[in-house]
């Protein structure tokens, strides 16, 4: 069961992560000129004058888990209306493996934000402005319009479960060769079982070729396709 927040028109929406690509996209288009939203960087949190009516959106991310926890602890000393932590749909690969760095650190930060801040978790997929920018194959994806709409009219689950703010988007392959490689990669990933990072050398090669669907993204999308 979800609860829809009723926002006061004068209630501030503070975004932490002013330098993030997601915020740059939102502020240049979907939320451009919206006076309710104010973005700051993680380095400004300690000196920022929060008030109890503020809703806070955390887009900031560090590859160092201690830095993420430090940010949460700084926010914990201030009373705030609601805190939303934007996480990645790829954290579902943690059900299978912890060998991929990005999902592992995002998962740690997601859990820490819940424990320290009682944050509402919002899980987004590959972020895009135009669907044509998504990789071929099946992708859990979130558009700029979808995220902006949620931020203007937020809600959360009473049971504490994350809000899954993404759709599974299927795009065709422009190159037949890449489609064959995609299918063979899936077979190889299944053969690796609980050790998907055995394919990391292959992932590196695919990245050199400009492929974007490999590694934890491929695994994550396949897992979501069987659970959503």
C-alpha positions in Angstrom: 0.0 0.0 0.0 1.3 3.4 -1.0 1.0 6.8 0.7 0.8 9.9 -1.5 2.5 13.0 0.0 0.6 16.2 -0.2 3.2 18.9 -0.8 2.7 22.4 0.3 3.4 24.8 -2.6 5.9 26.6 -0.4 7.6 23.4 0.7 11.2 23.2 -0.4 12.5 20.2 -2.3 16.3 20.0 -1.6 18.3 17.9 -4.1 21.7 16.7 -2.9 23.8 16.0 -6.0 23.8 19.2 -8.0 26.7 17.9 -10.1 25.1 14.6 -10.9 24.2 13.9 -14.5 20.6 13.0 -13.5 20.1 16.4 -11.9 21.7 18.3 -14.8 19.2 16.6 -17.1 16.2 17.3 -14.9 17.1 20.9 -14.2 17.8 21.6 -17.9 14.4 20.3 -19.0 11.8 18.6 -16.8 12.3 20.7 -13.7 13.7 23.8 -15.3 12.5 27.0 -13.6 10.7 25.1 -10.8 11.3 27.3 -7.8 10.5 24.5 -5.3 13.6 22.6 -6.2 17.0 23.7 -4.9 20.1 21.7 -5.6 23.3 21.6 -3.5 26.4 19.5 -3.6 27.3 17.0 -0.9 30.1 19.3 0.3 27.5 22.0 1.0 25.3 19.8 3.3 27.2 20.6 6.5 26.7 24.4 6.1 23.2 24.4 4.5 20.3 25.8 6.5 17.7 23.0 6.4 14.3 23.3 8.0 11.9 20.6 9.3 9.5 21.1 6.3 12.1 20.2 3.7 11.9 17.1 1.6 15.4 15.9 0.6 16.3 14.0 -2.5 19.7 12.2 -2.4 21.3 11.8 -5.8 24.9 12.2 -4.6 27.0 9.1 -4.8 30.6 8.2 -3.8 32.5 5.0 -4.6 33.8 5.2 -1.0 31.0 3.7 1.3 32.4 5.7 4.3 31.8 9.0 2.4 28.2 8.0 1.7 27.6 7.2 5.4 29.2 10.5 6.4 26.7 12.3 4.3 23.8 10.4 5.9 25.1 11.1 9.4 25.3 14.9 8.6 21.7 14.8 7.5 20.6 12.8 10.6 21.3 15.7 13.0 18.6 17.8 11.3 14.9 17.1 11.4 13.5 16.8 7.9 10.0 16.0 6.5 11.0 13.2 4.2 14.2 11.9 2.7 14.3 10.0 -0.6 17.4 8.0 -1.6 17.6 7.4 -5.4 19.2 4.0 -5.9 19.9 1.8 -8.9 17.7 -1.1 -10.2 21.0 -3.0 -10.7 21.3 -3.6 -7.0 19.1 -6.7 -7.6 22.2 -8.5 -8.8 23.3 -8.7 -5.1 20.8 -11.6 -4.9 23.3 -13.5 -7.0 26.7 -12.0 -6.6 28.6 -9.1 -4.9 31.5 -9.1 -7.4 30.3 -6.0 -9.2 31.5 -2.8 -7.6 28.8 -0.3 -8.5 25.7 -2.4 -7.5 27.5 -3.4 -4.3 28.3 0.1 -3.2 24.9 1.4 -4.2 23.3 -1.5 -2.2 25.4 -0.5 0.9 24.4 3.1 0.6 20.8 2.2 0.1 20.8 0.1 3.3 22.7 2.8 5.3 20.3 5.5 4.2 17.4 3.3 5.5 19.1 2.6 8.9 20.5 6.1 9.5 17.8 8.3 7.9 14.8 6.0 7.5 14.9 7.1 3.9 12.3 6.2 1.3 14.1 4.1 -1.4 13.4 4.9 -5.0 14.9 2.5 -7.5 15.5 3.7 -11.0 16.8 2.0 -14.1 19.0 3.4 -16.9 18.2 7.1 -16.9 17.4 8.6 -20.3 15.9 11.6 -22.0 15.2 9.9 -25.4 14.4 6.2 -25.6 16.7 5.9 -28.7 19.6 6.5 -26.3 19.0 3.2 -24.5 21.1 0.1 -25.4 19.6 -2.6 -27.6 18.0 -5.6 -25.9 16.0 -5.5 -22.7 16.7 -2.7 -20.3 15.1 -1.6 -17.0 14.9 2.2 -17.7 13.6 5.4 -16.3 12.9 8.5 -18.3 13.6 12.0 -17.2 9.8 12.7 -17.4 9.0 9.8 -15.2 11.5 10.8 -12.5 10.5 14.4 -12.6 6.8 13.5 -12.3 7.5 11.4 -9.3 9.6 14.1 -7.6 6.7 16.6 -8.1 4.1 14.1 -6.8 6.1 11.7 -4.5 4.7 8.6 -2.7 6.2 5.7 -0.7 5.3 2.2 0.4 4.0 1.8 4.0 5.8 -1.5 4.3 9.2 0.2 3.5 9.6 -1.6 0.2 11.5 0.4 -2.5 9.5 2.2 -5.1 10.3 0.6 -8.4 10.3 3.6 -10.7 11.3 1.9 -14.0 9.9 0.0 -17.0 11.4 -2.9 -18.9 12.1 -1.4 -22.4 13.0 -3.7 -25.3 14.9 -2.2 -28.3 16.0 -3.9 -31.4 19.5 -4.5 -32.6 20.9 -2.5 -35.5 23.6 -5.1 -36.1 22.8 -8.8 -36.4 26.2 -9.7 -35.2 25.6 -7.8 -31.9 22.3 -9.7 -31.4 24.2 -13.0 -31.8 26.8 -11.9 -29.3 24.0 -10.8 -26.9 22.4 -14.2 -27.0 25.8 -16.0 -26.6 26.6 -13.7 -23.7 23.4 -14.8 -22.0 24.3 -18.4 -22.4 27.8 -17.8 -21.0 26.4 -15.9 -18.1 24.1 -18.8 -17.2 27.0 -21.2 -17.5 29.0 -19.2 -14.9 26.2 -19.6 -12.3 27.1 -17.8 -9.1 30.4 -16.5 -10.6 29.3 -14.1 -13.3 32.5 -12.0 -12.9 34.4 -14.8 -14.7 33.2 -12.9 -17.8 34.9 -9.6 -16.8 37.7 -10.0 -19.4 34.9 -10.4 -22.0 33.1 -7.4 -20.6 36.2 -5.3 -21.0 36.4 -6.3 -24.7 32.7 -5.5 -25.3 33.2 -2.1 -23.8 36.0 -1.4 -26.3 33.6 -2.3 -29.0 31.1 0.3 -27.7 28.6 -2.3 -26.3 26.6 -1.1 -23.4 24.4 -4.0 -22.2 27.1 -6.3 -20.7 28.1 -7.2 -17.1 25.8 -6.3 -14.2 23.4 -4.5 -16.4 22.7 -7.6 -18.5 22.4 -9.7 -15.3 20.1 -7.2 -13.6 17.8 -6.9 -16.6 17.5 -10.6 -16.9 16.6 -10.9 -13.2 14.0 -8.2 -13.5 12.5 -9.8 -16.5 11.7 -12.9 -14.4 10.4 -11.0 -11.3 8.3 -8.0 -12.7 
